[in-house]
Amino acid sequence: MIRVKSVNPYVKEIIDAIKNIREKYKNKLKVISVDELFILVGENFGFLTDIASRFMDRKYTYSDLETFDNDLKFDFTRFMTYVSDIFDCDNFAHVFKDVMDIFFGYSAIGVAYGKLYYQDNFVGYHAFNVVLVDDKGELKFLVYEPQTGNYSPCDRSYTKIGKWGYEILSLEFY
């Protein structure tokens, strides 16, 4: 194992800032077990018969919709530059999930793979996010497009965000 003996002062400043943000927001998070999340995914999207799903942890954290919406102001993913086949939709989806987990502790954000439609016409395959939130006492999923920062409440089979349609084929929580 390689250990870093000293940390660059700029990196330490970033790490400290992240720790401060996480400390400030940790009390707003709620916890759901993998079993409960698995059931919710099944109820909302169909179990393994409809979509493939994978869960890597035993517990996941989420917040209420208002808090999540406020925390999106700090997400910089949508300002990153798309580079075809280098930094494209799957990279955006993973970076968004990781940024929200690192900064705020959200782990109930899934990376979804599926079909993308424009004005209900199939465009191609796409990666995006599915976010668990508490909306006034009811657990709901949102489809989140990390390249634009837009989201919409999840519909079981087909969710629209503006003129774009999202169909989930597989979903991974880690």
Residue frames as a rotation matrix with the C-alpha (Angstrom) as fourth column:
MET 1
0.582 0.813 0.000 0.00
0.813 -0.582 0.000 0.00
0.000 0.000 -1.000 0.00
ILE 2
-0.477 -0.685 0.550 1.28
0.667 -0.690 -0.281 3.46
0.572 0.233 0.786 -0.88
ARG 3
0.415 0.566 -0.712 0.70
0.882 -0.442 0.163 6.16
-0.222 -0.696 -0.683 1.73
VAL 4
0.263 -0.273 0.925 0.99
0.384 -0.850 -0.360 9.85
0.885 0.450 -0.118 1.10
LYS 5
-0.303 -0.495 -0.814 3.16
0.937 0.002 -0.350 11.39
0.175 -0.869 0.463 3.82
SER 6
-0.671 0.100 -0.735 2.12
0.222 -0.919 -0.327 14.97
-0.708 -0.383 0.594 3.25
VAL 7
0.181 0.826 0.534 -0.85
0.934 0.026 -0.356 16.59
-0.308 0.563 -0.767 1.61
ASN 8
-0.616 -0.289 0.733 -0.60
0.610 -0.764 0.211 19.54
0.499 0.577 0.646 -0.71
PRO 9
-0.861 0.265 -0.434 -1.96
0.226 -0.564 -0.794 22.57
-0.455 -0.782 0.426 1.23
TYR 10
-0.638 0.659 -0.397 -4.52
-0.768 -0.506 0.393 23.29
0.058 0.556 0.829 -1.52
VAL 11
-0.369 0.472 -0.800 -5.79
-0.053 0.849 0.525 19.71
0.928 0.237 -0.288 -1.38
LYS 12
-0.735 0.066 -0.675 -6.00
0.665 0.259 -0.700 19.92
0.129 -0.964 -0.235 2.41
GLU 13
-0.859 0.435 -0.269 -8.04
-0.331 -0.874 -0.356 23.13
-0.390 -0.217 0.895 2.07
ILE 14
-0.398 0.720 -0.569 -10.47
-0.704 0.159 0.693 21.35
0.589 0.676 0.443 -0.29
ILE 15
-0.448 0.184 -0.875 -10.71
0.392 0.920 -0.007 18.33
0.803 -0.346 -0.485 2.04
ASP 16
-0.877 0.100 -0.470 -11.41
0.421 -0.311 -0.852 20.60
-0.231 -0.945 0.231 5.03
ALA 17
-0.707 0.653 -0.272 -14.08
-0.698 -0.706 0.118 22.50
-0.115 0.273 0.955 3.08
ILE 18
-0.300 0.584 -0.754 -15.76
-0.338 0.674 0.657 19.20
0.892 0.452 -0.005 2.15
LYS 19
-0.636 0.028 -0.771 -15.66
0.640 0.577 -0.507 18.04
0.431 -0.816 -0.385 5.78
ASN 20
-0.915 0.288 -0.283 -17.27
-0.035 -0.755 -0.654 21.33
-0.402 -0.589 0.701 6.87
ILE 21
-0.483 0.767 -0.422 -20.05
-0.817 -0.221 0.533 21.02
0.315 0.602 0.734 4.27
ARG 22
-0.320 0.345 -0.883 -20.74
0.072 0.938 0.340 17.40
0.945 0.045 -0.325 5.23
GLU 23
-0.822 -0.017 -0.569 -20.84
0.565 0.091 -0.820 18.28
0.066 -0.996 -0.065 8.92
LYS 24
-0.839 0.508 -0.195 -23.30
-0.453 -0.851 -0.266 21.09
-0.301 -0.134 0.944 8.24
TYR 25
-0.239 0.790 -0.565 -25.66
-0.913 0.016 0.408 18.89
0.332 0.613 0.717 6.21
LYS 26
-0.847 -0.187 -0.498 -25.42
-0.142 0.982 -0.128 15.49
0.512 -0.037 -0.858 7.87
ASN 27
-0.829 0.556 0.066 -28.36
0.003 0.122 -0.992 16.08
-0.559 -0.822 -0.103 10.22
LYS 28
-0.150 0.798 -0.583 -30.70
-0.859 -0.397 -0.322 16.64
-0.489 0.453 0.746 7.26
LEU 29
-0.537 -0.139 -0.832 -30.11
-0.688 0.643 0.336 13.15
0.488 0.753 -0.441 5.88
LYS 30
0.416 0.675 0.610 -32.40
-0.834 0.550 -0.040 10.19
-0.363 -0.492 0.792 6.37
VAL 31
-0.702 -0.708 0.074 -31.36
-0.655 0.683 0.323 6.54
-0.279 0.179 -0.943 6.11
ILE 32
0.566 0.804 -0.179 -32.99
-0.815 0.515 -0.266 3.72
-0.122 0.296 0.947 4.15
SER 33
-0.036 -0.558 0.829 -31.90
-0.294 0.799 0.525 0.08
-0.955 -0.225 -0.192 4.20
VAL 34
-0.839 -0.329 -0.433 -31.01
-0.509 0.195 0.838 -1.74
-0.191 0.924 -0.331 1.02
ASP 35
-0.765 0.610 0.207 -34.06
0.609 0.790 -0.077 -3.98
-0.210 0.067 -0.975 1.53
GLU 36
0.113 0.828 -0.549 -36.39
0.435 -0.538 -0.722 -0.97
-0.893 -0.157 -0.421 1.70
LEU 37
-0.207 -0.272 -0.940 -34.70
-0.636 -0.693 0.340 0.66
-0.743 0.668 -0.030 -1.30
PHE 38
-0.985 -0.157 0.077 -34.93
-0.062 0.723 0.688 -2.59
-0.163 0.672 -0.722 -3.26
ILE 39
-0.346 0.933 0.102 -38.69
0.812 0.352 -0.465 -2.75
-0.470 -0.078 -0.879 -2.58
LEU 40
0.212 0.400 -0.892 -39.14
-0.015 -0.911 -0.412 0.91
-0.977 0.101 -0.188 -3.60
VAL 41
-0.632 -0.492 -0.599 -37.25
-0.623 -0.137 0.770 0.31
-0.461 0.859 -0.220 -6.85
GLY 42
-0.915 0.309 0.261 -39.45
0.383 0.870 0.310 -2.70
-0.131 0.384 -0.914 -7.49
GLU 43
-0.038 0.965 -0.260 -42.64
0.713 -0.156 -0.683 -0.79
-0.700 -0.211 -0.682 -6.80
ASN 44
0.273 0.115 -0.955 -41.59
-0.249 -0.951 -0.185 2.14
-0.929 0.288 -0.231 -8.98
PHE 45
-0.133 -0.458 -0.879 -39.77
-0.955 -0.178 0.237 0.45
-0.265 0.871 -0.413 -11.84
GLY 46
0.846 0.340 -0.412 -40.50
-0.430 0.891 -0.147 -3.26
0.317 0.302 0.899 -11.63
PHE 47
0.543 -0.674 0.500 -38.14
-0.321 0.384 0.866 -5.79
-0.776 -0.631 -0.008 -10.14
LEU 48
-0.442 -0.895 0.060 -35.58
-0.288 0.205 0.935 -7.67
-0.849 0.396 -0.349 -12.15
THR 49
-0.066 0.479 0.875 -38.25
0.777 0.575 -0.256 -8.67
-0.626 0.663 -0.410 -14.66
ASP 50
0.867 0.469 0.171 -38.53
0.477 -0.679 -0.557 -5.08
-0.145 0.565 -0.813 -15.91
ILE 51
0.665 -0.720 0.200 -35.14
-0.509 -0.632 -0.584 -3.52
0.547 0.287 -0.787 -15.23
ALA 52
0.263 -0.690 -0.675 -31.80
0.676 0.631 -0.381 -4.78
0.688 -0.356 0.632 -14.01
SER 53
0.719 -0.045 0.693 -30.87
-0.420 -0.823 0.382 -3.25
0.553 -0.566 -0.611 -10.68
ARG 54
0.126 -0.760 -0.638 -27.78
0.623 0.561 -0.545 -3.51
0.772 -0.329 0.544 -8.52
PHE 55
0.859 0.156 0.487 -27.20
-0.287 -0.642 0.711 -2.38
0.424 -0.750 -0.507 -4.94
MET 56
0.099 -0.952 -0.289 -23.68
0.105 0.299 -0.948 -2.20
0.990 0.063 0.129 -3.52
ASP 57
-0.796 -0.396 0.458 -24.31
-0.346 -0.323 -0.881 -1.04
0.497 -0.859 0.120 0.07
ARG 58
-0.594 0.583 -0.554 -26.55
0.749 0.652 -0.118 -2.03
0.292 -0.485 -0.824 2.98
LYS 59
0.172 0.627 -0.760 -27.72
0.741 -0.590 -0.320 1.53
-0.649 -0.508 -0.566 3.79
TYR 60
-0.392 -0.201 0.898 -28.37
0.803 -0.550 0.228 4.65
0.448 0.810 0.378 1.71
THR 61
-0.427 0.186 -0.885 -28.95
0.587 -0.688 -0.428 8.29
-0.688 -0.702 0.184 2.63
TYR 62
-0.355 0.425 0.833 -31.35
0.752 -0.399 0.525 10.83
0.555 0.812 -0.177 1.15
SER 63
-0.916 0.092 -0.390 -33.10
0.195 -0.749 -0.634 14.08
-0.351 -0.656 0.668 2.08
ASP 64
0.165 0.983 -0.078 -36.36
0.498 -0.151 -0.854 15.88
-0.851 0.102 -0.515 1.55
LEU 65
0.332 0.053 0.942 -37.03
0.941 -0.084 -0.327 17.41
0.062 0.995 -0.078 -1.86
GLU 66
0.980 0.086 0.179 -36.60
0.081 -0.996 0.039 21.00
0.182 -0.024 -0.983 -0.67
THR 67
0.539 -0.841 0.050 -33.16
-0.272 -0.118 0.955 20.31
-0.797 -0.528 -0.293 0.81
PHE 68
0.020 -0.510 0.860 -32.06
0.727 0.598 0.338 18.38
-0.687 0.618 0.383 -2.27
ASP 69
0.621 0.298 0.725 -33.26
0.748 -0.502 -0.434 21.18
0.235 0.812 -0.534 -4.53
ASN 70
0.954 -0.299 -0.008 -31.31
-0.271 -0.876 0.399 23.71
-0.126 -0.378 -0.917 -2.46
ASP 71
0.302 -0.894 0.331 -28.16
-0.036 0.337 0.941 21.56
-0.953 -0.296 0.070 -2.48
LEU 72
0.461 -0.085 0.883 -28.26
0.844 0.347 -0.408 21.41
-0.272 0.934 0.232 -6.28
LYS 73
0.995 -0.100 0.014 -27.08
-0.094 -0.964 -0.248 25.02
0.038 0.246 -0.969 -6.26
PHE 74
0.365 -0.914 0.175 -23.65
-0.663 -0.124 0.738 23.69
-0.653 -0.385 -0.652 -5.30
ASP 75
0.399 -0.189 0.897 -23.49
0.456 0.890 -0.016 21.04
-0.795 0.416 0.441 -8.03
PHE 76
0.019 -0.494 -0.869 -20.98
-0.603 -0.699 0.384 21.97
-0.798 0.517 -0.311 -10.70
THR 77
-0.359 -0.197 0.912 -21.45
0.359 0.873 0.330 18.88
-0.861 0.446 -0.242 -12.88
ARG 78
0.539 0.702 0.466 -23.76
0.694 -0.057 -0.718 20.58
-0.477 0.710 -0.517 -15.38
PHE 79
0.811 -0.301 -0.502 -21.06
-0.404 -0.908 -0.110 23.18
-0.423 0.292 -0.858 -16.07
MET 80
-0.141 -0.884 0.445 -18.52
-0.093 0.460 0.883 20.58
-0.986 0.083 -0.147 -17.18
THR 81
-0.113 -0.002 -0.994 -17.72
-0.939 -0.326 0.107 20.14
-0.324 0.945 0.034 -20.87
TYR 82
0.688 0.423 0.589 -19.16
-0.153 0.879 -0.452 17.22
-0.709 0.221 0.670 -22.83
VAL 83
-0.273 -0.748 -0.605 -16.55
-0.919 0.017 0.393 15.40
-0.284 0.663 -0.692 -24.94
SER 84
0.639 0.641 -0.425 -17.95
-0.754 0.630 -0.184 12.61
0.150 0.438 0.887 -27.11
ASP 85
0.764 -0.209 -0.611 -16.73
0.103 0.973 -0.204 9.15
0.637 0.093 0.765 -26.03
ILE 86
-0.407 -0.913 -0.028 -14.31
0.248 -0.081 -0.965 10.73
0.879 -0.400 0.259 -23.52
PHE 87
-0.938 0.255 -0.236 -16.42
0.169 -0.258 -0.951 12.64
-0.303 -0.932 0.199 -20.98
ASP 88
-0.672 0.739 -0.049 -19.98
-0.232 -0.148 0.961 11.91
0.703 0.658 0.271 -22.00
CYS 89
0.193 0.927 0.322 -23.30
-0.583 -0.155 0.797 10.98
0.789 -0.342 0.511 -20.40
ASP 90
0.618 0.037 -0.785 -22.04
0.442 0.809 0.387 8.10
0.650 -0.586 0.484 -18.24
ASN 91
-0.503 -0.846 -0.177 -19.24
0.695 -0.274 -0.665 10.29
0.514 -0.457 0.726 -16.86
PHE 92
-0.538 0.398 0.744 -21.73
-0.430 -0.888 0.164 13.08
0.726 -0.231 0.648 -16.07
ALA 93
0.531 0.829 -0.175 -24.02
-0.298 0.376 0.877 10.61
0.793 -0.414 0.447 -14.26
HIS 94
0.365 -0.470 -0.804 -21.19
0.773 0.634 -0.020 9.15
0.519 -0.614 0.595 -12.16
VAL 95
-0.707 -0.658 0.258 -19.64
0.427 -0.689 -0.586 12.54
0.563 -0.304 0.768 -11.35
PHE 96
-0.174 0.721 0.670 -23.02
-0.534 -0.641 0.551 13.96
0.827 -0.262 0.497 -10.26
LYS 97
0.730 0.460 -0.505 -23.68
0.094 0.665 0.741 10.98
0.677 -0.589 0.442 -8.00
ASP 98
0.082 -0.810 -0.580 -20.19
0.898 0.312 -0.309 11.18
0.432 -0.496 0.753 -6.52
VAL 99
-0.679 -0.295 0.673 -20.23
0.098 -0.944 -0.316 14.97
0.728 -0.148 0.669 -6.03
MET 100
0.178 0.844 0.505 -23.55
-0.579 -0.325 0.748 14.81
0.796 -0.426 0.431 -4.17
ASP 101
0.765 0.023 -0.644 -22.26
0.386 0.784 0.486 11.92
0.516 -0.620 0.591 -2.05
ILE 102
-0.223 -0.951 -0.214 -18.87
0.832 -0.071 -0.551 13.50
0.508 -0.301 0.807 -1.28
PHE 103
-0.740 -0.121 0.662 -20.18
-0.037 -0.975 -0.219 16.98
0.672 -0.187 0.717 -0.50
PHE 104
-0.235 0.784 0.575 -23.56
-0.871 -0.433 0.233 16.24
0.432 -0.446 0.784 1.08
GLY 105
-0.765 -0.139 0.629 -23.55
-0.496 0.750 -0.437 12.53
-0.411 -0.647 -0.643 1.92
TYR 106
0.351 0.918 -0.185 -26.34
-0.835 0.217 -0.506 11.55
-0.424 0.332 0.843 -0.50
SER 107
-0.763 -0.611 0.209 -25.91
-0.446 0.733 0.514 7.91
-0.467 0.299 -0.832 -1.41
ALA 108
-0.152 0.788 0.597 -29.47
0.462 0.591 -0.662 7.12
-0.874 0.175 -0.454 -2.58
ILE 109
0.349 0.128 -0.928 -28.65
-0.739 -0.571 -0.357 8.50
-0.576 0.811 -0.105 -6.01
GLY 110
0.310 -0.173 0.935 -28.55
0.336 0.940 0.062 5.83
-0.889 0.294 0.350 -8.66
VAL 111
-0.579 -0.439 -0.687 -26.86
-0.594 -0.350 0.724 5.80
-0.558 0.828 -0.058 -12.03
ALA 112
0.351 0.803 0.481 -29.43
-0.028 0.523 -0.852 4.78
-0.936 0.286 0.206 -14.62
TYR 113
-0.855 -0.491 -0.169 -28.79
-0.220 0.049 0.974 3.46
-0.470 0.870 -0.150 -18.11
GLY 114
-0.033 0.916 0.399 -31.54
0.425 0.374 -0.824 3.50
-0.905 0.142 -0.402 -20.65
LYS 115
-0.237 0.084 0.968 -33.03
0.966 -0.081 0.244 4.95
0.099 0.993 -0.062 -23.78
LEU 116
-0.558 0.015 -0.830 -33.19
0.207 -0.966 -0.156 8.65
-0.804 -0.259 0.536 -24.59
TYR 117
-0.026 0.648 0.761 -35.98
0.998 0.054 -0.012 10.18
-0.049 0.759 -0.649 -26.68
TYR 118
-0.875 -0.092 -0.475 -36.45
0.090 -0.996 0.027 13.63
-0.475 -0.019 0.880 -28.14
GLN 119
-0.373 0.859 -0.350 -40.07
-0.902 -0.424 -0.081 14.60
-0.218 0.285 0.933 -28.75
ASP 120
0.397 0.545 0.739 -40.90
-0.549 0.786 -0.285 10.90
-0.736 -0.292 0.611 -28.21
ASN 121
0.868 -0.222 -0.444 -38.49
-0.313 0.449 -0.837 9.76
0.385 0.865 0.321 -30.97
PHE 122
0.812 -0.584 -0.001 -35.69
0.432 0.599 0.674 7.39
-0.393 -0.547 0.739 -29.97
VAL 123
0.779 -0.610 -0.141 -32.30
-0.617 -0.710 -0.338 9.12
0.106 0.351 -0.930 -30.11
GLY 124
-0.013 -0.821 -0.571 -29.97
-0.280 0.551 -0.786 6.56
0.960 0.150 -0.237 -28.54
TYR 125
0.452 0.074 -0.889 -28.81
0.711 0.572 0.409 5.05
0.539 -0.817 0.206 -25.30
HIS 126
0.109 -0.255 0.961 -28.04
-0.267 -0.939 -0.219 7.33
0.958 -0.232 -0.171 -22.38
ALA 127
-0.308 -0.216 -0.927 -26.85
0.841 0.393 -0.371 7.47
0.445 -0.894 0.060 -18.76
PHE 128
-0.104 0.362 0.926 -28.54
-0.294 -0.901 0.319 9.72
0.950 -0.239 0.200 -16.21
ASN 129
-0.952 -0.306 0.027 -29.49
-0.100 0.222 -0.970 9.68
0.291 -0.926 -0.242 -12.53
VAL 130
0.188 0.960 -0.208 -32.37
0.215 0.167 0.962 8.57
0.958 -0.226 -0.175 -10.35
VAL 131
-0.787 -0.465 0.407 -32.61
-0.190 -0.444 -0.875 10.34
0.587 -0.766 0.261 -6.99
LEU 132
-0.090 0.731 -0.676 -34.60
0.810 0.448 0.377 9.23
0.579 -0.514 -0.633 -3.95
VAL 133
-0.836 -0.097 0.540 -36.25
-0.174 -0.886 -0.429 12.10
0.520 -0.452 0.724 -2.03
ASP 134
-0.511 0.722 -0.466 -38.86
0.821 0.250 -0.513 12.55
-0.254 -0.645 -0.721 0.66
ASP 135
-0.802 0.331 0.497 -41.61
0.051 -0.792 0.609 14.73
0.595 0.514 0.618 -0.80
LYS 136
-0.311 0.667 0.677 -43.79
-0.862 -0.498 0.095 15.81
0.400 -0.554 0.730 2.13
GLY 137
-0.095 0.196 0.976 -43.62
-0.787 0.586 -0.194 12.41
-0.610 -0.787 0.098 3.80
GLU 138
0.870 0.391 0.301 -43.80
-0.114 0.753 -0.648 10.33
-0.480 0.529 0.700 0.62
LEU 139
-0.176 -0.971 0.160 -40.69
-0.055 0.172 0.984 8.66
-0.983 0.164 -0.084 -0.80
LYS 140
0.895 0.445 -0.037 -40.33
-0.015 -0.053 -0.999 9.42
-0.446 0.894 -0.040 -4.51
PHE 141
-0.089 -0.904 0.417 -37.78
0.754 0.213 0.622 9.04
-0.651 0.370 0.663 -7.24
LEU 142
0.619 0.136 -0.773 -36.70
-0.341 -0.841 -0.420 11.85
-0.707 0.524 -0.474 -9.54
VAL 143
0.491 -0.560 0.667 -35.09
0.868 0.384 -0.315 11.42
-0.080 0.734 0.674 -12.93
TYR 144
0.624 -0.388 -0.678 -32.18
-0.043 -0.884 0.466 13.85
-0.780 -0.262 -0.568 -12.99
GLU 145
0.794 -0.403 0.455 -30.28
0.536 0.111 -0.837 14.94
0.287 0.909 0.304 -16.10
PRO 146
0.428 -0.675 -0.601 -26.77
0.640 -0.243 0.729 15.80
-0.638 -0.696 0.328 -14.86
GLN 147
-0.466 -0.633 0.618 -25.81
0.885 -0.319 0.339 17.58
-0.017 0.705 0.709 -18.08
THR 148
-0.264 0.450 0.853 -28.52
0.311 -0.798 0.517 20.22
0.913 0.402 0.071 -17.66
GLY 149
-0.996 -0.083 0.040 -29.41
-0.016 -0.266 -0.964 20.14
0.091 -0.960 0.263 -13.95
ASN 150
-0.296 0.955 0.010 -33.08
-0.894 -0.280 0.348 19.50
0.335 0.094 0.937 -14.76
TYR 151
-0.999 0.038 0.034 -35.26
0.023 0.931 -0.364 16.86
-0.046 -0.363 -0.931 -13.14
SER 152
-0.230 0.971 -0.067 -38.79
-0.795 -0.148 0.589 15.54
0.562 0.188 0.806 -13.07
PRO 153
-0.008 0.304 0.953 -40.75
-0.788 0.585 -0.193 13.14
-0.616 -0.752 0.234 -10.84
CYS 154
-0.878 -0.473 -0.072 -40.14
-0.432 0.719 0.545 9.63
-0.206 0.510 -0.835 -12.07
ASP 155
0.351 0.911 -0.218 -42.79
-0.930 0.311 -0.198 7.83
-0.113 0.272 0.956 -14.05
ARG 156
0.516 -0.117 0.848 -42.59
-0.254 0.925 0.282 4.04
-0.818 -0.362 0.448 -13.95
SER 157
0.421 -0.309 0.853 -41.67
0.711 0.696 -0.099 3.44
-0.563 0.648 0.513 -17.55
TYR 158
-0.123 -0.374 0.919 -41.09
0.890 -0.452 -0.065 6.77
0.440 0.810 0.388 -19.25
THR 159
0.286 0.142 -0.948 -40.24
0.713 -0.693 0.111 10.13
-0.641 -0.707 -0.299 -17.69
LYS 160
0.371 -0.113 0.922 -40.23
0.760 -0.534 -0.371 13.41
0.534 0.838 -0.112 -19.56
ILE 161
0.016 -0.390 -0.921 -38.05
0.607 -0.728 0.319 16.40
-0.794 -0.564 0.225 -18.78
GLY 162
-0.231 0.017 -0.973 -39.12
-0.561 -0.819 0.119 19.07
-0.795 0.573 0.198 -21.22
LYS 163
0.481 0.381 -0.790 -38.96
-0.877 0.204 -0.435 17.60
-0.005 0.902 0.432 -24.73
TRP 164
-0.481 -0.769 -0.422 -36.66
-0.707 0.624 -0.333 14.78
0.519 0.138 -0.843 -23.61
GLY 165
0.709 0.700 0.085 -37.87
-0.644 0.594 0.481 11.33
0.286 -0.396 0.873 -22.58
TYR 166
-0.447 -0.868 0.217 -36.02
-0.866 0.360 -0.347 8.83
0.222 -0.343 -0.913 -20.38
GLU 167
0.742 0.588 -0.323 -36.64
-0.502 0.806 0.314 5.09
0.444 -0.071 0.893 -20.25
ILE 168
0.027 -0.750 0.661 -34.70
-0.970 0.139 0.198 3.18
-0.240 -0.646 -0.724 -17.58
LEU 169
0.496 0.033 -0.868 -33.24
-0.443 0.869 -0.220 -0.19
0.747 0.493 0.446 -18.54
SER 170
0.215 -0.444 -0.870 -30.86
0.746 0.650 -0.148 -0.68
0.631 -0.617 0.471 -15.62
LEU 171
0.651 0.097 0.753 -30.14
-0.354 -0.839 0.414 1.06
0.672 -0.536 -0.512 -12.34
GLU 172
0.079 -0.719 -0.690 -27.16
0.667 0.553 -0.500 0.94
0.741 -0.421 0.524 -10.00
PHE 173
0.847 0.095 0.523 -26.85
-0.322 -0.691 0.647 2.26
0.423 -0.716 -0.555 -6.45
TYR 174
0.253 -0.823 -0.509 -23.39
0.698 0.519 -0.493 2.33
0.670 -0.231 0.706 -4.87
